[in-house]
Amino acid sequence: MKGKLSFVATVLAVGLVLVLGFYALQGGLFSGVLAQRATTQTQTQTEGVDVSRTILVVGEGTVSIQPDRAQATVGVETTGATVREATQESGEIMEALLVALREQGVADKDIQTSGYSVWTERSGPMAEMGIAAPEEAVTYRVSNMVRVNVNDLSKLSAVLDAAIEAGANAIHGISFAISDPSSVETQARIKAIADAKAKAQELADLTGVRVGAVVGVSEVIGTGTFGVIRETAVGMGGGAGPISPGEMDYSVQIQVTYEIR
């Protein structure tokens, strides 16, 4: 009996030592992790920037420029008593139109078909009620459109005149663009940075602090696009009527973070 009690006591003692050792080890590890985290946090605060001591502003820069190229959608719409009649006339006029465009210096790569469709129109006493009847007159219509890039605005009116002379009876969707927008983008960014600095300085003056170094900068996504054309330029003459390219506005927004001193 005494031997059994002695054995149980020994087992309990060993178990107690193991438990105490485990908790001691865990405590040491936990303390080491806390110490490591504290050290890392201290290093981060020392090497990084305290966001509570910064000024965040968004600067905007806008540059106006006159476009130097245009894009127009031109084509022909024909009618006929049969599909063959309507499509044949459309094809003949389109061939003449393409020849006229090439004669004006428009390259093949700057001419692209943008739409081709064939449909019918019915007329008669029953057609108005949406009911088909044998006595209805059926007219077939064909629309054939091409998208034309004009890389020299001084030739835009001449190109449209030639298209009309060749038989084009549909011209719409004239838009303007810039061949090389890189210089405009750079100018807009310079203005945006200057605007951001002015805003940061104003906020610093109002709050009694000083503007420090730039600690963060990024261009706002979704900006950096050309805005609506302002019709201020003198229109170009020609049989197609005056064409006013106007001016285009390129705007960009840049977010800048300054350190507060």
C-alpha positions as CSV (number, residue, x, y, z in Angstrom):
1,M,0.0,0.0,0.0
2,K,2.8,2.4,0.9
3,G,4.6,1.5,-2.4
4,K,1.5,2.5,-4.4
5,L,1.2,5.8,-2.6
6,S,4.8,6.5,-3.2
7,F,4.5,5.8,-6.9
8,V,1.4,8.0,-7.2
9,A,3.1,10.9,-5.4
10,T,6.1,10.5,-7.7
11,V,3.9,10.7,-10.8
12,L,2.1,13.8,-9.5
13,A,5.4,15.5,-8.7
14,V,6.8,14.8,-12.2
15,G,3.5,16.0,-13.8
16,L,3.6,19.2,-11.8
17,V,7.1,19.9,-12.8
18,L,6.2,19.3,-16.5
19,V,3.2,21.6,-16.3
20,L,5.2,24.4,-14.6
21,G,7.9,24.0,-17.2
22,F,5.4,24.2,-20.0
23,Y,3.8,27.4,-18.7
24,A,7.2,28.9,-18.1
25,L,8.3,28.0,-21.6
26,Q,5.0,29.4,-23.0
27,G,5.4,32.6,-21.0
28,G,8.9,33.0,-22.3
29,L,7.9,32.5,-25.9
30,F,4.9,34.9,-25.5
31,S,7.1,37.5,-23.8
32,G,9.6,37.1,-26.7
33,V,6.9,37.6,-29.3
34,L,5.6,40.7,-27.5
35,A,9.2,42.1,-27.2
36,Q,9.7,41.4,-30.9
37,R,6.5,43.1,-31.9
38,A,7.2,46.1,-29.7
39,T,10.7,46.4,-31.2
40,T,9.2,46.2,-34.7
41,Q,6.5,48.8,-33.9
42,T,9.2,51.1,-32.5
43,Q,11.3,50.7,-35.6
44,T,8.3,51.4,-37.8
45,Q,7.4,54.6,-35.9
46,T,11.0,55.7,-36.1
47,E,11.6,54.9,-39.8
48,G,8.1,55.6,-41.2
49,V,5.8,58.6,-41.2
50,D,3.2,59.3,-38.6
51,V,0.0,59.7,-40.7
52,S,-1.5,62.0,-38.1
53,R,1.3,64.5,-38.9
54,T,0.6,64.8,-42.7
55,I,-1.5,66.9,-45.0
56,L,-3.4,65.1,-47.8
57,V,-4.5,67.2,-50.8
58,V,-5.7,66.7,-54.4
59,G,-4.3,69.0,-57.0
60,E,-5.9,69.6,-60.4
61,G,-4.3,70.7,-63.6
62,T,-6.0,71.6,-66.9
63,V,-4.5,72.4,-70.2
64,S,-6.4,73.6,-73.3
65,I,-5.2,72.7,-76.8
66,Q,-6.5,72.8,-80.3
67,P,-7.1,69.3,-81.8
68,D,-5.1,68.4,-85.0
69,R,-7.0,65.4,-86.3
70,A,-10.7,64.4,-86.8
71,Q,-12.8,61.4,-87.3
72,A,-16.1,61.4,-89.2
73,T,-18.7,58.7,-90.1
74,V,-19.8,59.1,-93.8
75,G,-21.8,56.8,-96.0
76,V,-24.8,56.3,-98.2
77,E,-28.4,55.2,-97.6
78,T,-30.3,53.8,-100.7
79,T,-33.7,52.5,-101.4
80,G,-35.1,50.1,-104.0
81,A,-38.1,47.9,-105.0
82,T,-35.8,44.9,-104.5
83,V,-32.9,44.0,-102.3
84,R,-30.7,43.7,-105.3
85,E,-31.6,47.1,-106.6
86,A,-31.0,48.8,-103.2
87,T,-27.7,47.0,-102.6
88,Q,-26.4,47.5,-106.1
89,E,-26.9,51.2,-105.9
90,S,-25.3,51.3,-102.5
91,G,-22.3,49.4,-103.7
92,E,-21.8,51.7,-106.7
93,I,-21.9,54.9,-104.6
94,M,-19.7,53.4,-101.9
95,E,-17.0,52.5,-104.5
96,A,-17.1,56.1,-105.8
97,L,-16.9,57.4,-102.3
98,L,-13.8,55.3,-101.5
99,V,-12.1,56.5,-104.6
100,A,-12.9,60.1,-103.7
101,L,-11.5,59.7,-100.2
102,R,-8.3,58.2,-101.5
103,E,-7.9,61.1,-104.0
104,Q,-8.0,63.5,-101.0
105,G,-5.1,61.7,-99.5
106,V,-6.9,59.5,-97.0
107,A,-5.0,56.2,-96.5
108,D,-6.8,52.9,-96.6
109,K,-5.8,52.2,-93.0
110,D,-7.8,55.4,-92.1
111,I,-11.0,54.0,-93.7
112,Q,-13.0,51.4,-91.8
113,T,-16.6,50.1,-92.3
114,S,-18.6,51.1,-89.3
115,G,-22.0,49.8,-90.2
116,Y,-23.9,47.9,-92.9
117,S,-27.6,47.1,-92.7
118,V,-30.5,46.1,-94.9
119,W,-34.2,46.4,-93.9
120,T,-37.7,46.8,-95.4
121,E,-40.4,49.4,-95.1
122,R,-44.0,48.5,-95.8
123,S,-46.7,51.0,-96.7
124,G,-50.5,50.6,-97.3
125,P,-53.8,50.8,-95.4
126,M,-53.0,47.6,-93.4
127,A,-49.4,48.3,-92.7
128,E,-50.3,51.2,-90.3
129,M,-52.2,48.6,-88.2
130,G,-49.2,46.2,-88.3
131,I,-51.0,43.7,-90.5
132,A,-49.3,42.3,-93.6
133,A,-51.3,42.3,-96.8
134,P,-50.6,41.4,-100.5
135,E,-51.4,44.9,-101.7
136,E,-48.7,46.5,-99.5
137,A,-45.8,48.3,-101.2
138,V,-42.5,47.1,-99.9
139,T,-39.4,49.3,-100.0
140,Y,-35.9,47.9,-99.3
141,R,-33.4,50.2,-97.6
142,V,-29.6,49.8,-97.4
143,S,-27.2,51.7,-95.1
144,N,-23.5,51.5,-95.7
145,M,-21.2,53.7,-93.4
146,V,-17.5,54.1,-93.1
147,R,-15.4,55.7,-90.4
148,V,-12.8,58.1,-91.8
149,N,-9.8,59.4,-90.0
150,V,-8.5,62.8,-91.2
151,N,-5.1,63.5,-89.9
152,D,-4.8,67.0,-91.3
153,L,-7.7,69.3,-90.2
154,S,-7.0,71.7,-93.0
155,K,-8.2,69.0,-95.4
156,L,-11.4,68.1,-93.4
157,S,-13.8,70.3,-95.4
158,A,-12.3,69.1,-98.7
159,V,-12.7,65.5,-97.7
160,L,-16.3,66.0,-96.7
161,D,-16.9,67.9,-100.0
162,A,-15.5,65.1,-102.0
163,A,-17.6,62.5,-100.1
164,I,-20.7,64.5,-100.9
165,E,-19.8,64.9,-104.5
166,A,-19.3,61.1,-104.7
167,G,-22.8,60.5,-103.5
168,A,-22.6,60.3,-99.7
169,N,-25.9,61.4,-98.2
170,A,-25.2,60.6,-94.6
171,I,-22.5,62.3,-92.6
172,H,-22.5,62.3,-88.8
173,G,-20.4,61.7,-85.7
174,I,-17.6,64.2,-86.4
175,S,-15.1,64.1,-83.4
176,F,-11.7,65.7,-82.8
177,A,-8.6,64.4,-81.1
178,I,-4.9,65.0,-80.4
179,S,-2.2,63.1,-82.3
180,D,0.4,63.3,-79.5
181,P,-1.2,64.0,-76.1
182,S,2.0,63.2,-74.1
183,S,3.2,66.9,-73.9
184,V,-0.3,68.0,-72.8
185,E,-0.4,65.3,-70.1
186,T,3.0,66.5,-68.8
187,Q,1.9,70.1,-68.6
188,A,-1.3,69.1,-66.9
189,R,0.6,67.2,-64.2
190,I,2.9,70.1,-63.6
191,K,-0.1,72.3,-63.0
192,A,-1.7,69.7,-60.7
193,I,1.4,69.4,-58.6
194,A,1.6,73.2,-58.3
195,D,-2.1,73.3,-57.3
196,A,-1.6,70.6,-54.7
197,K,1.4,72.5,-53.2
198,A,-0.6,75.7,-53.0
199,K,-3.5,73.9,-51.3
200,A,-1.2,72.3,-48.8
201,Q,0.4,75.6,-48.0
202,E,-3.0,77.3,-47.5
203,L,-4.1,74.5,-45.1
204,A,-0.8,74.8,-43.2
205,D,-1.2,78.6,-42.8
206,L,-4.7,78.1,-41.5
207,T,-3.6,75.6,-38.9
208,G,-0.3,77.1,-37.9
209,V,2.0,74.4,-39.1
210,R,4.7,74.1,-41.8
211,V,4.6,72.0,-44.9
212,G,7.4,69.4,-45.0
213,A,8.6,67.0,-47.6
214,V,6.4,65.0,-50.0
215,V,5.9,61.5,-48.5
216,G,3.3,60.2,-51.0
217,V,2.0,61.0,-54.5
218,S,-0.4,59.2,-56.9
219,E,-2.5,60.1,-59.9
220,V,-6.2,59.8,-59.3
221,I,-7.7,57.0,-61.4
222,G,-10.4,58.1,-63.8
223,T,-8.9,61.5,-64.6
224,G,-6.5,62.3,-67.4
225,T,-9.1,62.6,-70.1
226,F,-10.0,65.2,-72.7
227,G,-13.1,67.1,-71.9
228,V,-15.8,68.8,-74.0
229,I,-14.6,70.8,-77.0
230,R,-15.1,74.6,-76.6
231,E,-16.1,76.1,-79.9
232,T,-13.8,79.1,-79.9
233,A,-11.7,78.5,-83.0
234,V,-12.4,80.0,-86.4
235,G,-14.3,77.6,-88.6
236,M,-12.9,76.3,-91.9
237,G,-14.8,77.0,-95.1
238,G,-15.9,74.7,-97.8
239,G,-19.0,73.3,-99.5
240,A,-19.6,71.0,-96.5
241,G,-20.1,74.1,-94.3
242,P,-17.9,75.7,-91.7
243,I,-16.1,73.2,-89.4
244,S,-15.0,74.4,-86.0
245,P,-12.4,72.2,-84.2
246,G,-12.4,74.5,-81.1
247,E,-10.3,73.7,-78.2
248,M,-10.1,70.6,-76.0
249,D,-9.4,70.6,-72.2
250,Y,-7.2,67.9,-70.7
251,S,-7.6,67.6,-67.0
252,V,-5.7,65.4,-64.4
253,Q,-5.9,65.1,-60.6
254,I,-2.9,64.1,-58.5
255,Q,-3.1,63.2,-54.8
256,V,-0.1,64.4,-52.8
257,T,0.7,63.8,-49.1
258,Y,3.0,66.3,-47.3
259,E,4.7,65.8,-44.0
260,I,3.8,68.4,-41.3
261,R,6.7,70.1,-39.5
